[in-house]
Amino acid sequence: MERPICLTCGVQYAGPRADCPICEDERQYVGWNGQRWTTLEELRADHRGRVAEEGPGVIGIGTEPSTAIGQRALLLRAPSGNVLWDMVTHIDDDLIRQVHDLGGISAIAVSHPHFYGSMIEWAHAFDAPVYIHEADRRWVARPDDAVVFWSGDTREIADGLTLINAGVHFDGGQVLHWRDARAVFSGDILQVVNDRDWVSFMYSYPNLIPERPRTVRRALRLLEPYDFDRVYGAWWKKIVYTDGKEAVRRSAERYLAFALDDGAPGDE
């Protein structure tokens, strides 16, 4: 069965449909030419996987040319088993072989619905569970037994690998802390910005809707117990390389100052 994939967000659905609820939500948008679809079979004709190192023990997995939002996934080569963080739409036999050569995948976790891509195809290819926060259950476009819904603020999925429900961007928006690498993997729940010394927080990126201050404060509180130097964002080389915890703290303070008009930089 050729399952439809939304061209705008890159999410694969279980079966044919007229709409993409993820794109019709105010955080995303329907493509300017209307709702359009593709399939993995069509993508495989002119796309290929890209595999490249993104950091110590961290391998980026993307697509050339890029699809949909253009994010890349990250393969964390942890001693307890590789974890695939976030997701892409493309998957083919060559990409599966390359990932198997790197040790395969023991678990998958995806930050939020815009990055669900072909997560069930990846789960089946590697016989791996996909961890999604319960608050985002309704956005799962292809329900499957591989999906593990969790609730609460944190969930350890392997030794030293902890999901944190930061709740930015989506109620179930999650980041992943890797203790041994002293790193947080943030997707665009914490958006690493272009100067790569800061992050930011948005309810909608394409529609420029800022995140609620109380949500940003909650995310900061949940991250406080965790130490980390690096913050890996959602796109190639979008990485805070040093002093990541301080970068998140000062970024939240700057954001809140502007959002609340409370002593924003430059005020006298």
Backbone as a ProteinNet text record, in pm:
[ID]
protein_1_A
[PRIMARY]
MERPICLTCGVQYAGPRADCPICEDERQYVGWNGQRWTTLEELRADHRGRVAEEGPGVIGIGTEPSTAIGQRALLLRAPSGNVLWDMVTHIDDDLIRQVHDLGGISAIAVSHPHFYGSMIEWAHAFDAPVYIHEADRRWVARPDDAVVFWSGDTREIADGLTLINAGVHFDGGQVLHWRDARAVFSGDILQVVNDRDWVSFMYSYPNLIPERPRTVRRALRLLEPYDFDRVYGAWWKKIVYTDGKEAVRRSAERYLAFALDDGAPGDE
[TERTIARY]
83.6	0	87.3	59.1	133.6	66.9	125.9	67.3	102.7	5.4	29.1	116.5	199	286.7	255.6	229.6	204.4	332.7	326.4	445.2	493.3	403.1	442.2	511.8	455.7	517.2	595.7	574	650.1	601.9	482.6	430.4	354.1	381.3	313.9	185.6	77.1	-52	-80.3	-173.9	-204.8	-273.6	-352.5	-426.2	-468.1	-525.6	-564.8	-660.5	-644.5	-730.8	-721.1	-815	-816.5	-734	-715.5	-653.6	-535.3	-453.5	-345.8	-374.2	-429.6	-461.5	-341.4	-223.3	-103.7	-77.7	-98.4	-76.3	-192.3	-313	-427.4	-429.2	-351.6	-337.5	-267	-296.2	-241.7	-90.2	-26.5	119.2	190.6	117	175	92.4	94.2	17.7	1.1	-106.1	-125.1	-43	24.3	108.3	33.7	103.4	40.5	-31.6	5.4	-62.6	-170.6	-210.7	-312.1	-250.1	-333.7	-286.5	-233.6	-107.8	-45	18.7	26.3	72.3	181.9	263.3	358.8	359.3	450.2	466	614.7	648	787.9	836.5	752.9	792	832.8	757.5	792.5	920.3	936.2	1055.4	1181.4	1170.7	1288.8	1343.3	1262.2	1306.7	1413	1408.9	1503.7	1560.1	1547.8	1606.5	1697	1790.6	1875.9	1906.9	1949.6	1983.3	2118.4	2132.7	2261.3	2296.4	2415.8	2462.4	2597.1	2606.1	2729.5	2740.1	2862.4	2883.5	2839.2	2769.1	2726.5	2792.3	2854.2	2919.9	2974	3041.1	3095.9	2985.2	2990.6	2890.1	2754.3	2746.9	2619.1	2629.4	2542.1	2542	2413.7	2427.4	2311.9	2259.8	2127.5	2062.9	1962.5	1987.8	1900.2	1869.5	1823.1	1781.1	1834.6	1881.5	1924.9	1845.9	1778.2	1751.4	1659.6	1655.1	1574.7	1426.6	1349.3	1204.8	1134.8	1014.6	925.9	997.8	1004.6	1060.3	1213.3	1272.2	1416.3	1500	1437.4	1513.6	1596.6	1693.4	1764.9	1743.2	1750	1743.3	1884.6	1894.9	2025.4	2028.9	2133	2154.3	2253.8	2207.3	2291.2	2350.7	2482.2	2548.6	2583.4	2481.3	2494.6	2534.9	2609	2650.4	2533.1	2421.6	2305.1	2224.6	2264.6	2195.1	2166.5	2175.4	2154.9	2011.6	1998.2	1867.2	1859.7	1750.8	1726.8	1639.6	1695	1622	1568.5	1440.1	1367.6	1365.6	1313	1274.4	1279.1	1300.8	1289.3	1181.8	1145.6	1044.5	1105.3	1223.2	1282.5	1338.6	1322.9	1389.4	1397.2	1512.3	1527.5	1626.5	1647.8	1731.7	1874.7	1928	2065.8	2080.1	1981.8	1985.9	1971.7	1884.4	1869.8	2002.1	2068.8	2196.3	2301.1	2310	2408.2	2383.7	2257.5	2226.8	2253.5	2225	2260.4	2411.6	2488.6	2634.4	2683.6	2603.9	2637.9	2586.9	2523.6	2477	2326.6	2253.7	2108.6	2045	1919.2	1841.7	1768.5	1786.8	1716.4	1587.5	1583.7	1465.4	1462.9	1343.2	1320.3	1239.6	1270.9	1190.1	1182.8	1065.6	1042.4	991.9	1048.2	1022.3	878.4	816.6	682.4	624.8	495	429	485	538.6	591.3	705.6	766.3	879.7	845.9	718.2	684.1	725.9	730.6	782.8	730.3	822.5	788.8	831	795.9	848.6	806.7	689.9	647.9	728.2	761.6	848.9	984.2	1039.1	1167.5	1153.7	1044.3	1022.9	1016	947.2	935.6	1068.4	1142.2	1270	1370.8	1361.9	1461.1	1399.6	1272.4	1202.6	1226.3	1198.4	1226.9	1099.6	1081	966.9	987.2	875.8	878	812.7	888.3	838.1	780	650.7	576.5	504.5	503.5	432	281.9	213.6	69.5	-7.7	42.5	-28.2	-38.1	43.9	40	-19.4	-88.2	-144.7	-231	-312.5	-409.1	-343.4	-215.8	-147.1	-79.4	-75.2	-8.5	-88.8	-28.2	-100.4	-113.8	-30	-34.7	-25.2	-136.9	-132.8	-73.1	5.4	74.5	118.6	128.3	170.9	313.4	391	529	534.5	427.7	428.6	403.2	492	480	447.5	326.6	287.6	325.1	388.5	425.3	364.5	353.3	292.7	383	350.8	431.9	536.3	631.9	733.6	856.8	897	1019.5	998.6	1079.4	1077	1217.2	1280.2	1409.7	1384.5	1445	1423.7	1543.9	1654.4	1773.9	1863.5	1968.8	2056.6	2113.3	2079.4	2131.1	2066.3	1958.4	1887.1	1743.8	1712.3	1586.3	1508.8	1383.8	1292.8	1234.1	1224.2	1169.7	1057.4	939.7	824.3	829.6	910.5	923.8	792.7	712.8	580.8	578.7	693.8	700.1	658.3	590.7	550.9	429.2	432.6	319.1	313.7	194.3	181.5	270	285.7	371.3	513.7	551.2	685.8	791.3	882.6	982.3	1123.5	1216.6	1358.9	1422	1542.4	1612	1744.4	1766.8	1894.1	1977	2103.1	2197.2	2304.9	2295.8	2384	2531	2568.8	2711	2771.6	2690.3	2740.2	2726.1	2664.9	2637.3	2570.5	2459.2	2393.3	2241.9	2175.8	2031.1	2001.1	1908.5	1865.2	1725.2	1710.3	1594.1	1497.6	1532.1	1445.8	1427.7	1302.5	1280.5	1189.1	1190.1	1126.7	1207.7	1339.1	1431.3	1499.4	1465.4	1515.4	1654	1755.5	1889.9	1890.1	1921.3	1913.1	2045.8	2050.2	2161.6	2296.8	2299.1	2431.5	2482.7	2395.2	2429.7	2483.1	2465.4	2494.1	2365.9	2253.3	2124.4	2021.8	1910	1794.1	1673.1	1560.6	1438.6	1320.3	1203.1	1084.4	965.6	898.8	784.3	670.7	549.5	431.5	418.3	441	444.9	562.5	647.6	760.9	718.3	650.8	617.2	518.3	431.6	330.5	365.8	485.1	542.3	450.8	404.1	324.4	415	438.9	531.1	473.3	561.4	518.9	476.9	388.9	339.9	450.8	466.4	570.5	563.6	444.3	436.2	489.4	474.2	525.7	678	735	881.4	936.7	871.1	917	912.5	806.5	795.3	907.6	935.8	1043.3	1176.6	1202.3	1327.7	1336.5	1225.8	1224.9	1252.4	1195.1	1215	1357.4	1420.8	1558.4	1662.2	1623.9	1719.4	1800.1	1742.9	1823.1	1929.7	1929.5	2015.1	2131.6	2250.4	2368.7	2393.3	2429	2459.6	2542	2631.8	2715.9	2662.4	2617.3	2570.1	2417.8	2364.7	2223.2	2218.5	2168.1	2156.7	2017.4	2010.7	1884.2	1840.3	1749.6	1681	1744.3	1837.3	1894.5	2045.7	2103.9	2247.4	2325.8	2413.8	2505.4	2435.5	2306.5	2239.3	2262.1	2378.4	2423.1	2482.6	2439.9	2512.3	2625.1	2748.7	2860.8	2913.4	2899.2	2953	2855.5	2862.5	2785.8	2636.2	2585.4	2447.9	2344.9	2367.4	2269.2	2256	2368.2	2365.7	2302.2	2327.1	2266.9	2114.6	2061.9	1917	1862.7	1932.1	1885	1879.6	1989.9	1990.9	1896.6	1878.1	1784.2	1642	1607.5	1474.5	1455.5	1557.2	1545.8	1526.4	1601.3	1586.3	1447.4	1404.4	1272	1163.3	1169	1065.6	1068.5	1187.3	1196.9	1125.1	1144.2	1074.8	926.2	893.3	753.1	668.7	727.5	653.7	680.8	766.3	806.8	857.6	946.5	992	1143.3	1190.2	1332.9	1404.6	1346.1	1408.6	1542.4	1640.3	1770.9	1755.7	1830.3	1824	1735.6	1653.4	1569	1655	1616.3	1685.1	1618.9
-120	0	125.2	219.4	344	446.3	466.7	558.2	702.5	792.9	931.2	1007.5	1096	1183.1	1326.7	1409.8	1551.4	1618.1	1684.5	1749.4	1866	1930.7	2048.7	2012.6	1918.4	1884.2	1753.7	1670.4	1546.8	1432.3	1444.2	1339.3	1235.6	1108.9	998.4	961.4	946.4	907.3	760.1	705.1	562.4	527	619.7	591.9	720.1	710.3	829.8	919.3	1049.3	1147.2	1277.9	1367.6	1493.1	1602.3	1590.2	1698.8	1648.5	1744.3	1715.5	1798.1	1738	1815.2	1886.1	1827.8	1891.6	2024.1	2030.1	2155.1	2252.6	2201.6	2290.1	2355.4	2304.7	2365.6	2500.7	2594.6	2729.7	2737.7	2631.3	2631.8	2600.1	2552.4	2516.3	2584.9	2537.9	2599.2	2498.6	2511.8	2433.4	2499.9	2421.3	2476.6	2575.9	2672.2	2779.5	2728.1	2610.3	2550.4	2451.8	2457.9	2367.8	2240	2153.8	2028	1937.2	1895.1	1807.5	1690.1	1578.4	1454.2	1390.1	1309.4	1223.2	1089.2	1001.5	872.4	841.8	744.9	703	652.2	581.4	529.8	643.9	753.4	868.4	935.1	949.6	1014	934.9	805	721.3	735	788.4	803.9	911.9	1014.3	1125.1	1181	1105.3	1145.6	1034.5	1073.5	974.3	1022	928.8	964	1030.6	1115.6	1177.4	1139.3	1084.1	1041.9	1109.5	1187.2	1260.4	1288.3	1295.4	1321.5	1463.3	1474.7	1604.5	1639.9	1542.9	1566.8	1436.4	1439.3	1316.4	1215.2	1102	998.6	1032.2	1135.2	1181.4	1187.3	1112.6	1105.2	1167.5	1262.2	1322.6	1235.4	1230.1	1154.9	1248.5	1279.4	1369.8	1317.5	1406.4	1370.1	1471.9	1422.9	1511.2	1478.1	1577.2	1709.9	1698.9	1802.2	1796.1	1789.9	1735.7	1726.7	1809.5	1854.4	1920.6	2032.3	2023.5	2130.1	2130.9	2020.2	2016.8	1975.3	1928.6	1888.6	1763.4	1738.9	1611.7	1542.6	1410.5	1332.6	1315	1262.4	1239.1	1098.5	1025.6	892.5	905.1	876.8	886	748.4	737	607.4	583.3	549	530.6	387.5	366.5	230.9	135.7	188.4	103.8	71.9	128.4	106.7	238.3	238.3	361.3	411.5	543.1	607.3	703.1	694.3	789.4	901.4	1022	1139.4	1215.7	1246.5	1312.6	1225.6	1277.6	1190.6	1266.3	1191.3	1243.3	1163.3	1207.7	1137.7	1024.2	1045.5	949.2	827.7	712.7	590.5	497.5	436.1	338.6	231.8	131.8	18.2	60.6	154.8	197.9	269.6	353.7	425.1	327.2	229.3	125.7	52.1	17	-54.8	29.9	158.8	245.8	256.6	265.8	276.7	144.8	33.1	-96.4	-106.6	-56.9	-60.1	23.2	120.8	205.6	148	30.5	-34	-42	1.9	-7.3	94.6	68.4	159.2	77.6	114.6	47.1	118.8	251	329.1	455.8	507.8	631.2	725.6	853.7	955.2	1077.1	1137.6	1249.5	1368.8	1485.3	1602.7	1650.3	1650.2	1706.5	1666.8	1689.9	1636.2	1680.7	1801.2	1845	1757.1	1681.7	1596.9	1448	1411	1269	1195	1262.7	1203.1	1062.7	973.1	831.7	747.5	792.1	728.1	581.5	544.2	404.5	317.8	369.8	295.5	267.6	368.4	351.1	253.3	263.6	172.1	27.9	2.9	-133.6	-183.9	-95.2	-136	-180.1	-122.4	-152.3	-217.3	-251.8	-315.6	-235.2	-105.5	-13.6	57.5	80.9	159.9	307.8	378.5	523.4	590.4	673	739	876.8	891	1014.9	1051	1180	1218.3	1206.5	1161.1	1139.1	1263.1	1381.3	1504.4	1527.1	1459.4	1474	1351.8	1269.2	1146.2	1175.1	1279.6	1302.3	1340.4	1376.2	1416.8	1300	1183.3	1069.8	1028.7	1044.9	1030.6	885.7	799.6	657.6	576.3	555	478.8	340.1	297	169.5	123.2	-8.1	-62.4	-23.8	21.6	61.9	189.4	267.7	395.1	371.3	423.9	416.9	556.8	573.8	702.8	707	816.2	831.2	960.6	970	1086.9	1138	1256	1315.7	1409.3	1446.9	1545	1482.6	1362.6	1300.8	1151.1	1092.7	947.5	903.9	817.8	762.6	647.5	654.9	550.7	458.3	493.4	408.9	471.8	401.8	451.9	588.7	691.9	825.6	900.3	847.2	911.9	939.4	1067.3	1106.2	1203.5	1169.2	1260.8	1358.3	1484.9	1590.3	1658.8	1660.9	1723.8	1875.2	1942	2087	2158.2	2102.6	2157	2281.9	2323.4	2437.9	2392.8	2480.8	2455.7	2362.8	2250.9	2160.7	2120.1	2086.1	2044.3	1924.2	1835.6	1718.6	1738.1	1861.5	1887.9	1837.7	1753.4	1691.7	1714.1	1720.7	1722.9	1600.2	1568.1	1449.8	1491.8	1452.1	1478.3	1351.7	1364.6	1252.1	1285.9	1222.3	1252.7	1239	1126.7	1098.7	1191.6	1241.3	1335.1	1480.3	1502.6	1637.8	1721.6	1666.8	1730.7	1721.1	1822	1820.6	1823.5	1739.4	1731.9	1791.5	1903.8	1988.5	2001	1946.2	1974.2	2123.6	2169.6	2314.1	2346.7	2256.9	2289.4	2400.6	2386	2496	2522.6	2629.2	2654	2716.6	2642.7	2699.4	2800.7	2925.4	3032.5	3045.9	3136.4	3136	3171.5	3249.9	3279.6	3165.6	3068.1	2942.4	2960.2	3076.9	3097.4	3116.5	3110.6	3136.8	3037.1	3026.1	2952.8	3045.9	3004.3	3080.4	2985.1	3042.6	2965.4	3022.4	2937.2	2984.8	2882.5	2933	2848.6	2809.4	2904.4	2875	2947.1	2874	2936.2	2998.2	2925.1	2988.3	3103.1	3099.1	3203.1	3304.3	3289.2	3388	3417.5	3310.3	3323.7	3291	3384.9	3358.2	3259.3	3191.1	3097.1	3174	3113.4	3174.8	3179.5	3292.1	3301.9	3192.1	3154.6	3051.1	2917.2	2891.3	2767.4	2769	2883.9	2896.4	2879.7	2939.4	2925.1	2778	2708.6	2567.3	2485.6	2510.4	2437.9	2461.7	2585.8	2618.8	2546.4	2541.3	2472.2	2322.1	2260.1	2116.7	2084.5	2175.8	2153.8	2180.6	2252.6	2295.6	2181.5	2063.6	1958.7	1895	1926	1856.1	1944.9	1887.4	1958.7	1924.8	2026.2	2001.7	2116.8	2079.9	2177.5	2209	2104.3	2121.8	2117.3	2193.9	2184.6	2158.9	2042.9	2006.9	2044.7	2140.1	2180.3	2086.6	2134	2046.1	2040	2129.9	2135.7	2118.7	2084.3	2059.3	2176.2	2143.7	2239	2345.2	2332.9	2422.8	2366.8	2400.5	2343	2453.9	2460	2538.7	2448.4	2486.4	2396.3	2399.2	2510.9	2521.2	2595.8	2564.5	2638	2638.9	2522.4	2513.8	2546.5	2500.4	2526.9	2676.4	2745.9	2890.5	2959	2907.2	2965.6	2956.8	2843.7	2829.1	2923.8	2934.3	3020.8	3166.2	3216.8	3357.7	3383.5	3282.6	3297.6	3310.9	3230.9	3240.1	3375.8	3424.1	3554.9	3665.2	3659.8	3760.6	3753.4	3631.5	3612.9	3670.8	3636.7	3682.7	3834	3892.7	4038.2	4106.9	4055.2	4114.1	4081.8	3955	3913.5	3988.7	4018.2	4083.3	4233.3	4283.6	4423.4	4460.6	4377.8	4388.2	4403.6	4524.4	4548.7	4489.9	4503.4	4448.3	4517.1	4444.8	4506	4637	4739.6	4869.8	4969.8	4921.3	5015.5	5098.9	5222.9	5310.6	5299.6
0	0	0	-91.4	-97.5	-4.9	109.6	208.3	173.9	182.5	140.9	239.5	184.5	261.5	221.8	320.8	294.1	244.8	130.5	75.2	160.9	234.5	311.3	441.3	518.5	647.4	643	540.6	528	613.4	672.7	760.3	677.6	705.8	637.4	711.9	637	693.4	664.8	743.1	732.9	602.4	546.9	424.9	357.3	238.8	163.5	240.8	223	285.8	207.8	231.3	157.4	223.5	356.9	430.8	512.4	557.4	652.4	777.4	882.4	1003.4	1063.5	1050.1	1105.9	1036.7	904.2	831.6	847.2	871.6	889.7	1027.9	1119.2	1251.1	1237.6	1329.5	1317.7	1333.5	1378.7	1391.7	1260.5	1162.2	1034.3	925.3	805.4	696.9	584.2	509.9	387.8	277.9	197.4	91.2	3.2	-49.5	-126.2	-250.5	-296.4	-411.4	-368.7	-242	-190.3	-135.8	-81	-24.6	-134.9	-119.4	-218	-145	-215.2	-154.5	-238.5	-172.8	-241.2	-168	-205.9	-139.6	-129.5	-48.1	-40.6	-175.5	-246.9	-377.5	-471	-468.7	-552.7	-503.9	-373.3	-320	-352.2	-349.5	-373.6	-515.6	-605.3	-743.9	-758.8	-671.8	-690.9	-560.6	-451.1	-323.9	-271.9	-188.7	-122.6	19	100.6	237.1	247.5	346.6	379.6	521.5	541.9	674.2	699.3	806.9	834.4	983.6	1033.9	1175.8	1210.6	1323.8	1374.5	1507.5	1573	1700.2	1754.2	1868.2	1926.7	1956.2	1888.1	1908.2	1851.5	1767.9	1713.1	1560.7	1493.4	1347.7	1294.4	1203.2	1139.3	1026.6	1014.4	906.5	840.1	713.6	640.8	502.8	417.3	282.8	183.4	69.4	-39	-164.6	-226.2	-168.9	-47.6	33.3	154.9	121	212.6	194.5	301.9	270.3	365.8	441.2	574.2	656.9	650.9	608	585.3	704.1	812.3	930.5	903.9	992.4	990.9	1124.7	1123.2	1246.6	1301.1	1422.8	1484.7	1543.8	1511.1	1567.5	1681.8	1804.5	1923.3	1949.2	1940.8	1953.8	2101.2	2176.9	2321.1	2353.5	2462.2	2500.2	2523	2568.9	2596.2	2470.7	2357.8	2231.6	2162.2	2031.3	1955.3	1967.3	1980.8	1982.9	1864.4	1788.1	1680.3	1734.5	1732.4	1780.5	1660.6	1667	1559.9	1434	1325.6	1216.6	1085	977.6	842	769.4	651.7	572.5	492.5	436.8	345.4	419.2	357.8	402.5	282.1	262.7	154.9	199.6	116.7	156.1	185.7	108.6	131.2	264.3	297.4	425	541	527	630.5	650.1	540.4	551.2	623.6	589.3	653.4	803.9	842.9	985.3	1056.3	991.4	1050.6	1070.5	975.2	986.9	1104.6	1146.1	1261.1	1393.1	1386	1508	1521.8	1418	1421.8	1514	1551	1635.2	1740.7	1867.3	1977.2	2015	1994.7	2030.1	1945.8	1926.1	1850.9	1939.4	1933.6	2002	1911.1	1901.6	1810	1889.3	1862	1944.3	1937.5	1817.5	1803.6	1668.2	1645.7	1526.3	1392.3	1380	1251.1	1202.6	1294.5	1257.9	1261.4	1261.3	1266.6	1140	1026.3	903.8	879.2	848.9	825.7	945.9	1066.1	1186.8	1198.5	1148.5	1159.6	1063.5	946	853.5	919	986.4	1055.6	1172.1	1246.3	1358.8	1312.5	1202.8	1151.5	1094.7	1029.6	969.1	1073.7	1195.2	1299	1422.5	1414.3	1526.7	1654.6	1645.3	1755.8	1799.1	1929.7	1976	1946	1932	1909.5	2030.2	2101.2	2222.1	2187.8	2217.3	2193.7	2323.7	2357	2478.4	2457.6	2562	2558	2512.6	2547.1	2513	2362.8	2284.6	2139.2	2069.4	2143.5	2086.3	1962.9	1969.7	1862	1729.4	1733	1611	1538.4	1599	1534.7	1411.7	1295.5	1169.1	1123.4	1175.6	1140.3	1269.6	1337.1	1462.8	1441.3	1540.9	1527.2	1665.4	1683.5	1812.5	1848.6	1750.5	1779.8	1863.3	1862.4	1934.3	2082.9	2164.5	2310.1	2360.6	2412.2	2468.4	2616.2	2656.4	2796.7	2849.9	2980.2	3042.6	3154.2	3204.1	3310	3253.4	3337.7	3299.3	3236.2	3280.8	3229.9	3211.3	3122.4	3100.7	3056.5	3134.3	3094.7	2998.1	2878.4	2777.8	2765.3	2827.9	2835.3	2941.8	2978.7	3083.6	3045.3	3123.7	3100.1	2985.7	2929.7	2819.1	2865	2884.1	2947.3	2859.9	2832.6	2765.1	2866.7	2826.5	2911.9	2836	2892.9	2828.8	2851.1	2770.9	2783.7	2751.3	2661.8	2633.6	2548	2495.8	2405.6	2265.9	2190.9	2051.9	2044.1	2112.6	2129.4	2276	2323.7	2463.4	2493.7	2396.5	2414.8	2366.9	2333.9	2283.6	2380.9	2330.3	2418.2	2365.8	2460.9	2430.4	2495.5	2451.4	2502.8	2565	2690.2	2757.1	2758.2	2712.2	2713.7	2815.9	2930.9	3043.7	3006	2947.2	2924.2	2819.8	2727.5	2626.2	2670.3	2786.9	2836	2725.9	2675.1	2561.8	2574.8	2519	2501.7	2352.7	2311.3	2172	2167.7	2094.7	2118	2001.6	1883.7	1769.4	1756.8	1738.8	1750.6	1868.1	1967.6	2095.3	2162.1	2161.9	2188.7	2055	1989.1	1853.5	1858.9	1813.1	1804.3	1690	1721.2	1622.3	1548.1	1451.4	1357.1	1417.7	1525.4	1581.1	1669.9	1698.5	1766.1	1908.8	1964.7	2106.6	2186.9	2118.7	2179.8	2125.9	2197.5	2147.1	2158	2098.2	2115.7	2126	2146.1	2181.5	2104.1	2025.9	1949.8	1953.9	1955	1938.7	1791.8	1701.5	1558.6	1497.2	1427.2	1358.1	1226	1136.5	1007.7	1021.2	1121.3	1137.7	1246	1302.6	1395.9	1513.7	1578.7	1699.5	1818.1	1908.4	2018.8	2118.8	2188.9	2292.4	2417.6	2496.3	2619.4	2725	2793.4	2895.5	3000.4	3045.5	3148.3	3096.9	2966.8	2908.4	2905.2	2870.9	2868.9	3010.4	3108.6	3247.6	3292.1	3254.9	3292.9	3228.8	3101.8	3033.7	3103.1	3140.9	3208.5	3342.6	3413.9	3543.4	3526.9	3425.7	3405.5	3361.8	3290.8	3245.3	3354.3	3458.5	3560	3622.1	3651.7	3715.7	3625.6	3496.8	3401.9	3358.5	3357.4	3309.8	3163.5	3085	2943.8	2887.3	2797.9	2728.7	2589.5	2519.1	2381.6	2373.2	2278.8	2242.3	2092	2054.9	1913.2	1864	1770.3	1712.3	1601.1	1517.6	1422.3	1284.5	1254.3	1120.4	1126.1	1013.1	1006.9	1066.2	1158.5	1223.4	1307	1329	1423.3	1564.4	1619.5	1746.1	1832.5	1957.3	2057.6	2107.9	2084.1	2108	2251.3	2319.2	2455.4	2545.5	2675.7	2777	2744.6	2701.4	2654.4	2760.7	2882.1	2987.2	3013	3017.9	3037.6	2916.8	2796	2675.7	2681.7	2728.2	2740.1	2846.9	2959.1	3067.1	3022.8	2965.3	2927.3	2809.4	2723.3	2612.1	2664.4	2765.4	2824.4	2890.6	2959.7	3025	2921	2812.1	2706.8	2644.2	2615.1	2555	2645.1	2772.4	2864.9	2882.2	2878.4	2890.2	2775.3	2653.4	2538.8	2541.3	2570.4	2566.2	2668.1	2783.1	2890.7	2898.1	2805	2807.8	2946.8	2998.4	3136.3	3137.1	3108.8	3110.8	2991.3	2872.5	2752	2728	2670.2	2641.9	2564.4	2605.6	2539.5	2610.3	2704.6	2779.6	2873.4	2889.8	2985.8	3121.1
[MASK]
++++++++++++++++++++++++++++++++++++++++++++++++++++++++++++++++++++++++++++++++++++++++++++++++++++++++++++++++++++++++++++++++++++++++++++++++++++++++++++++++++++++++++++++++++++++++++++++++++++++++++++++++++++++++++++++++++++++++++++++++++++++++++++++++++++++++++++

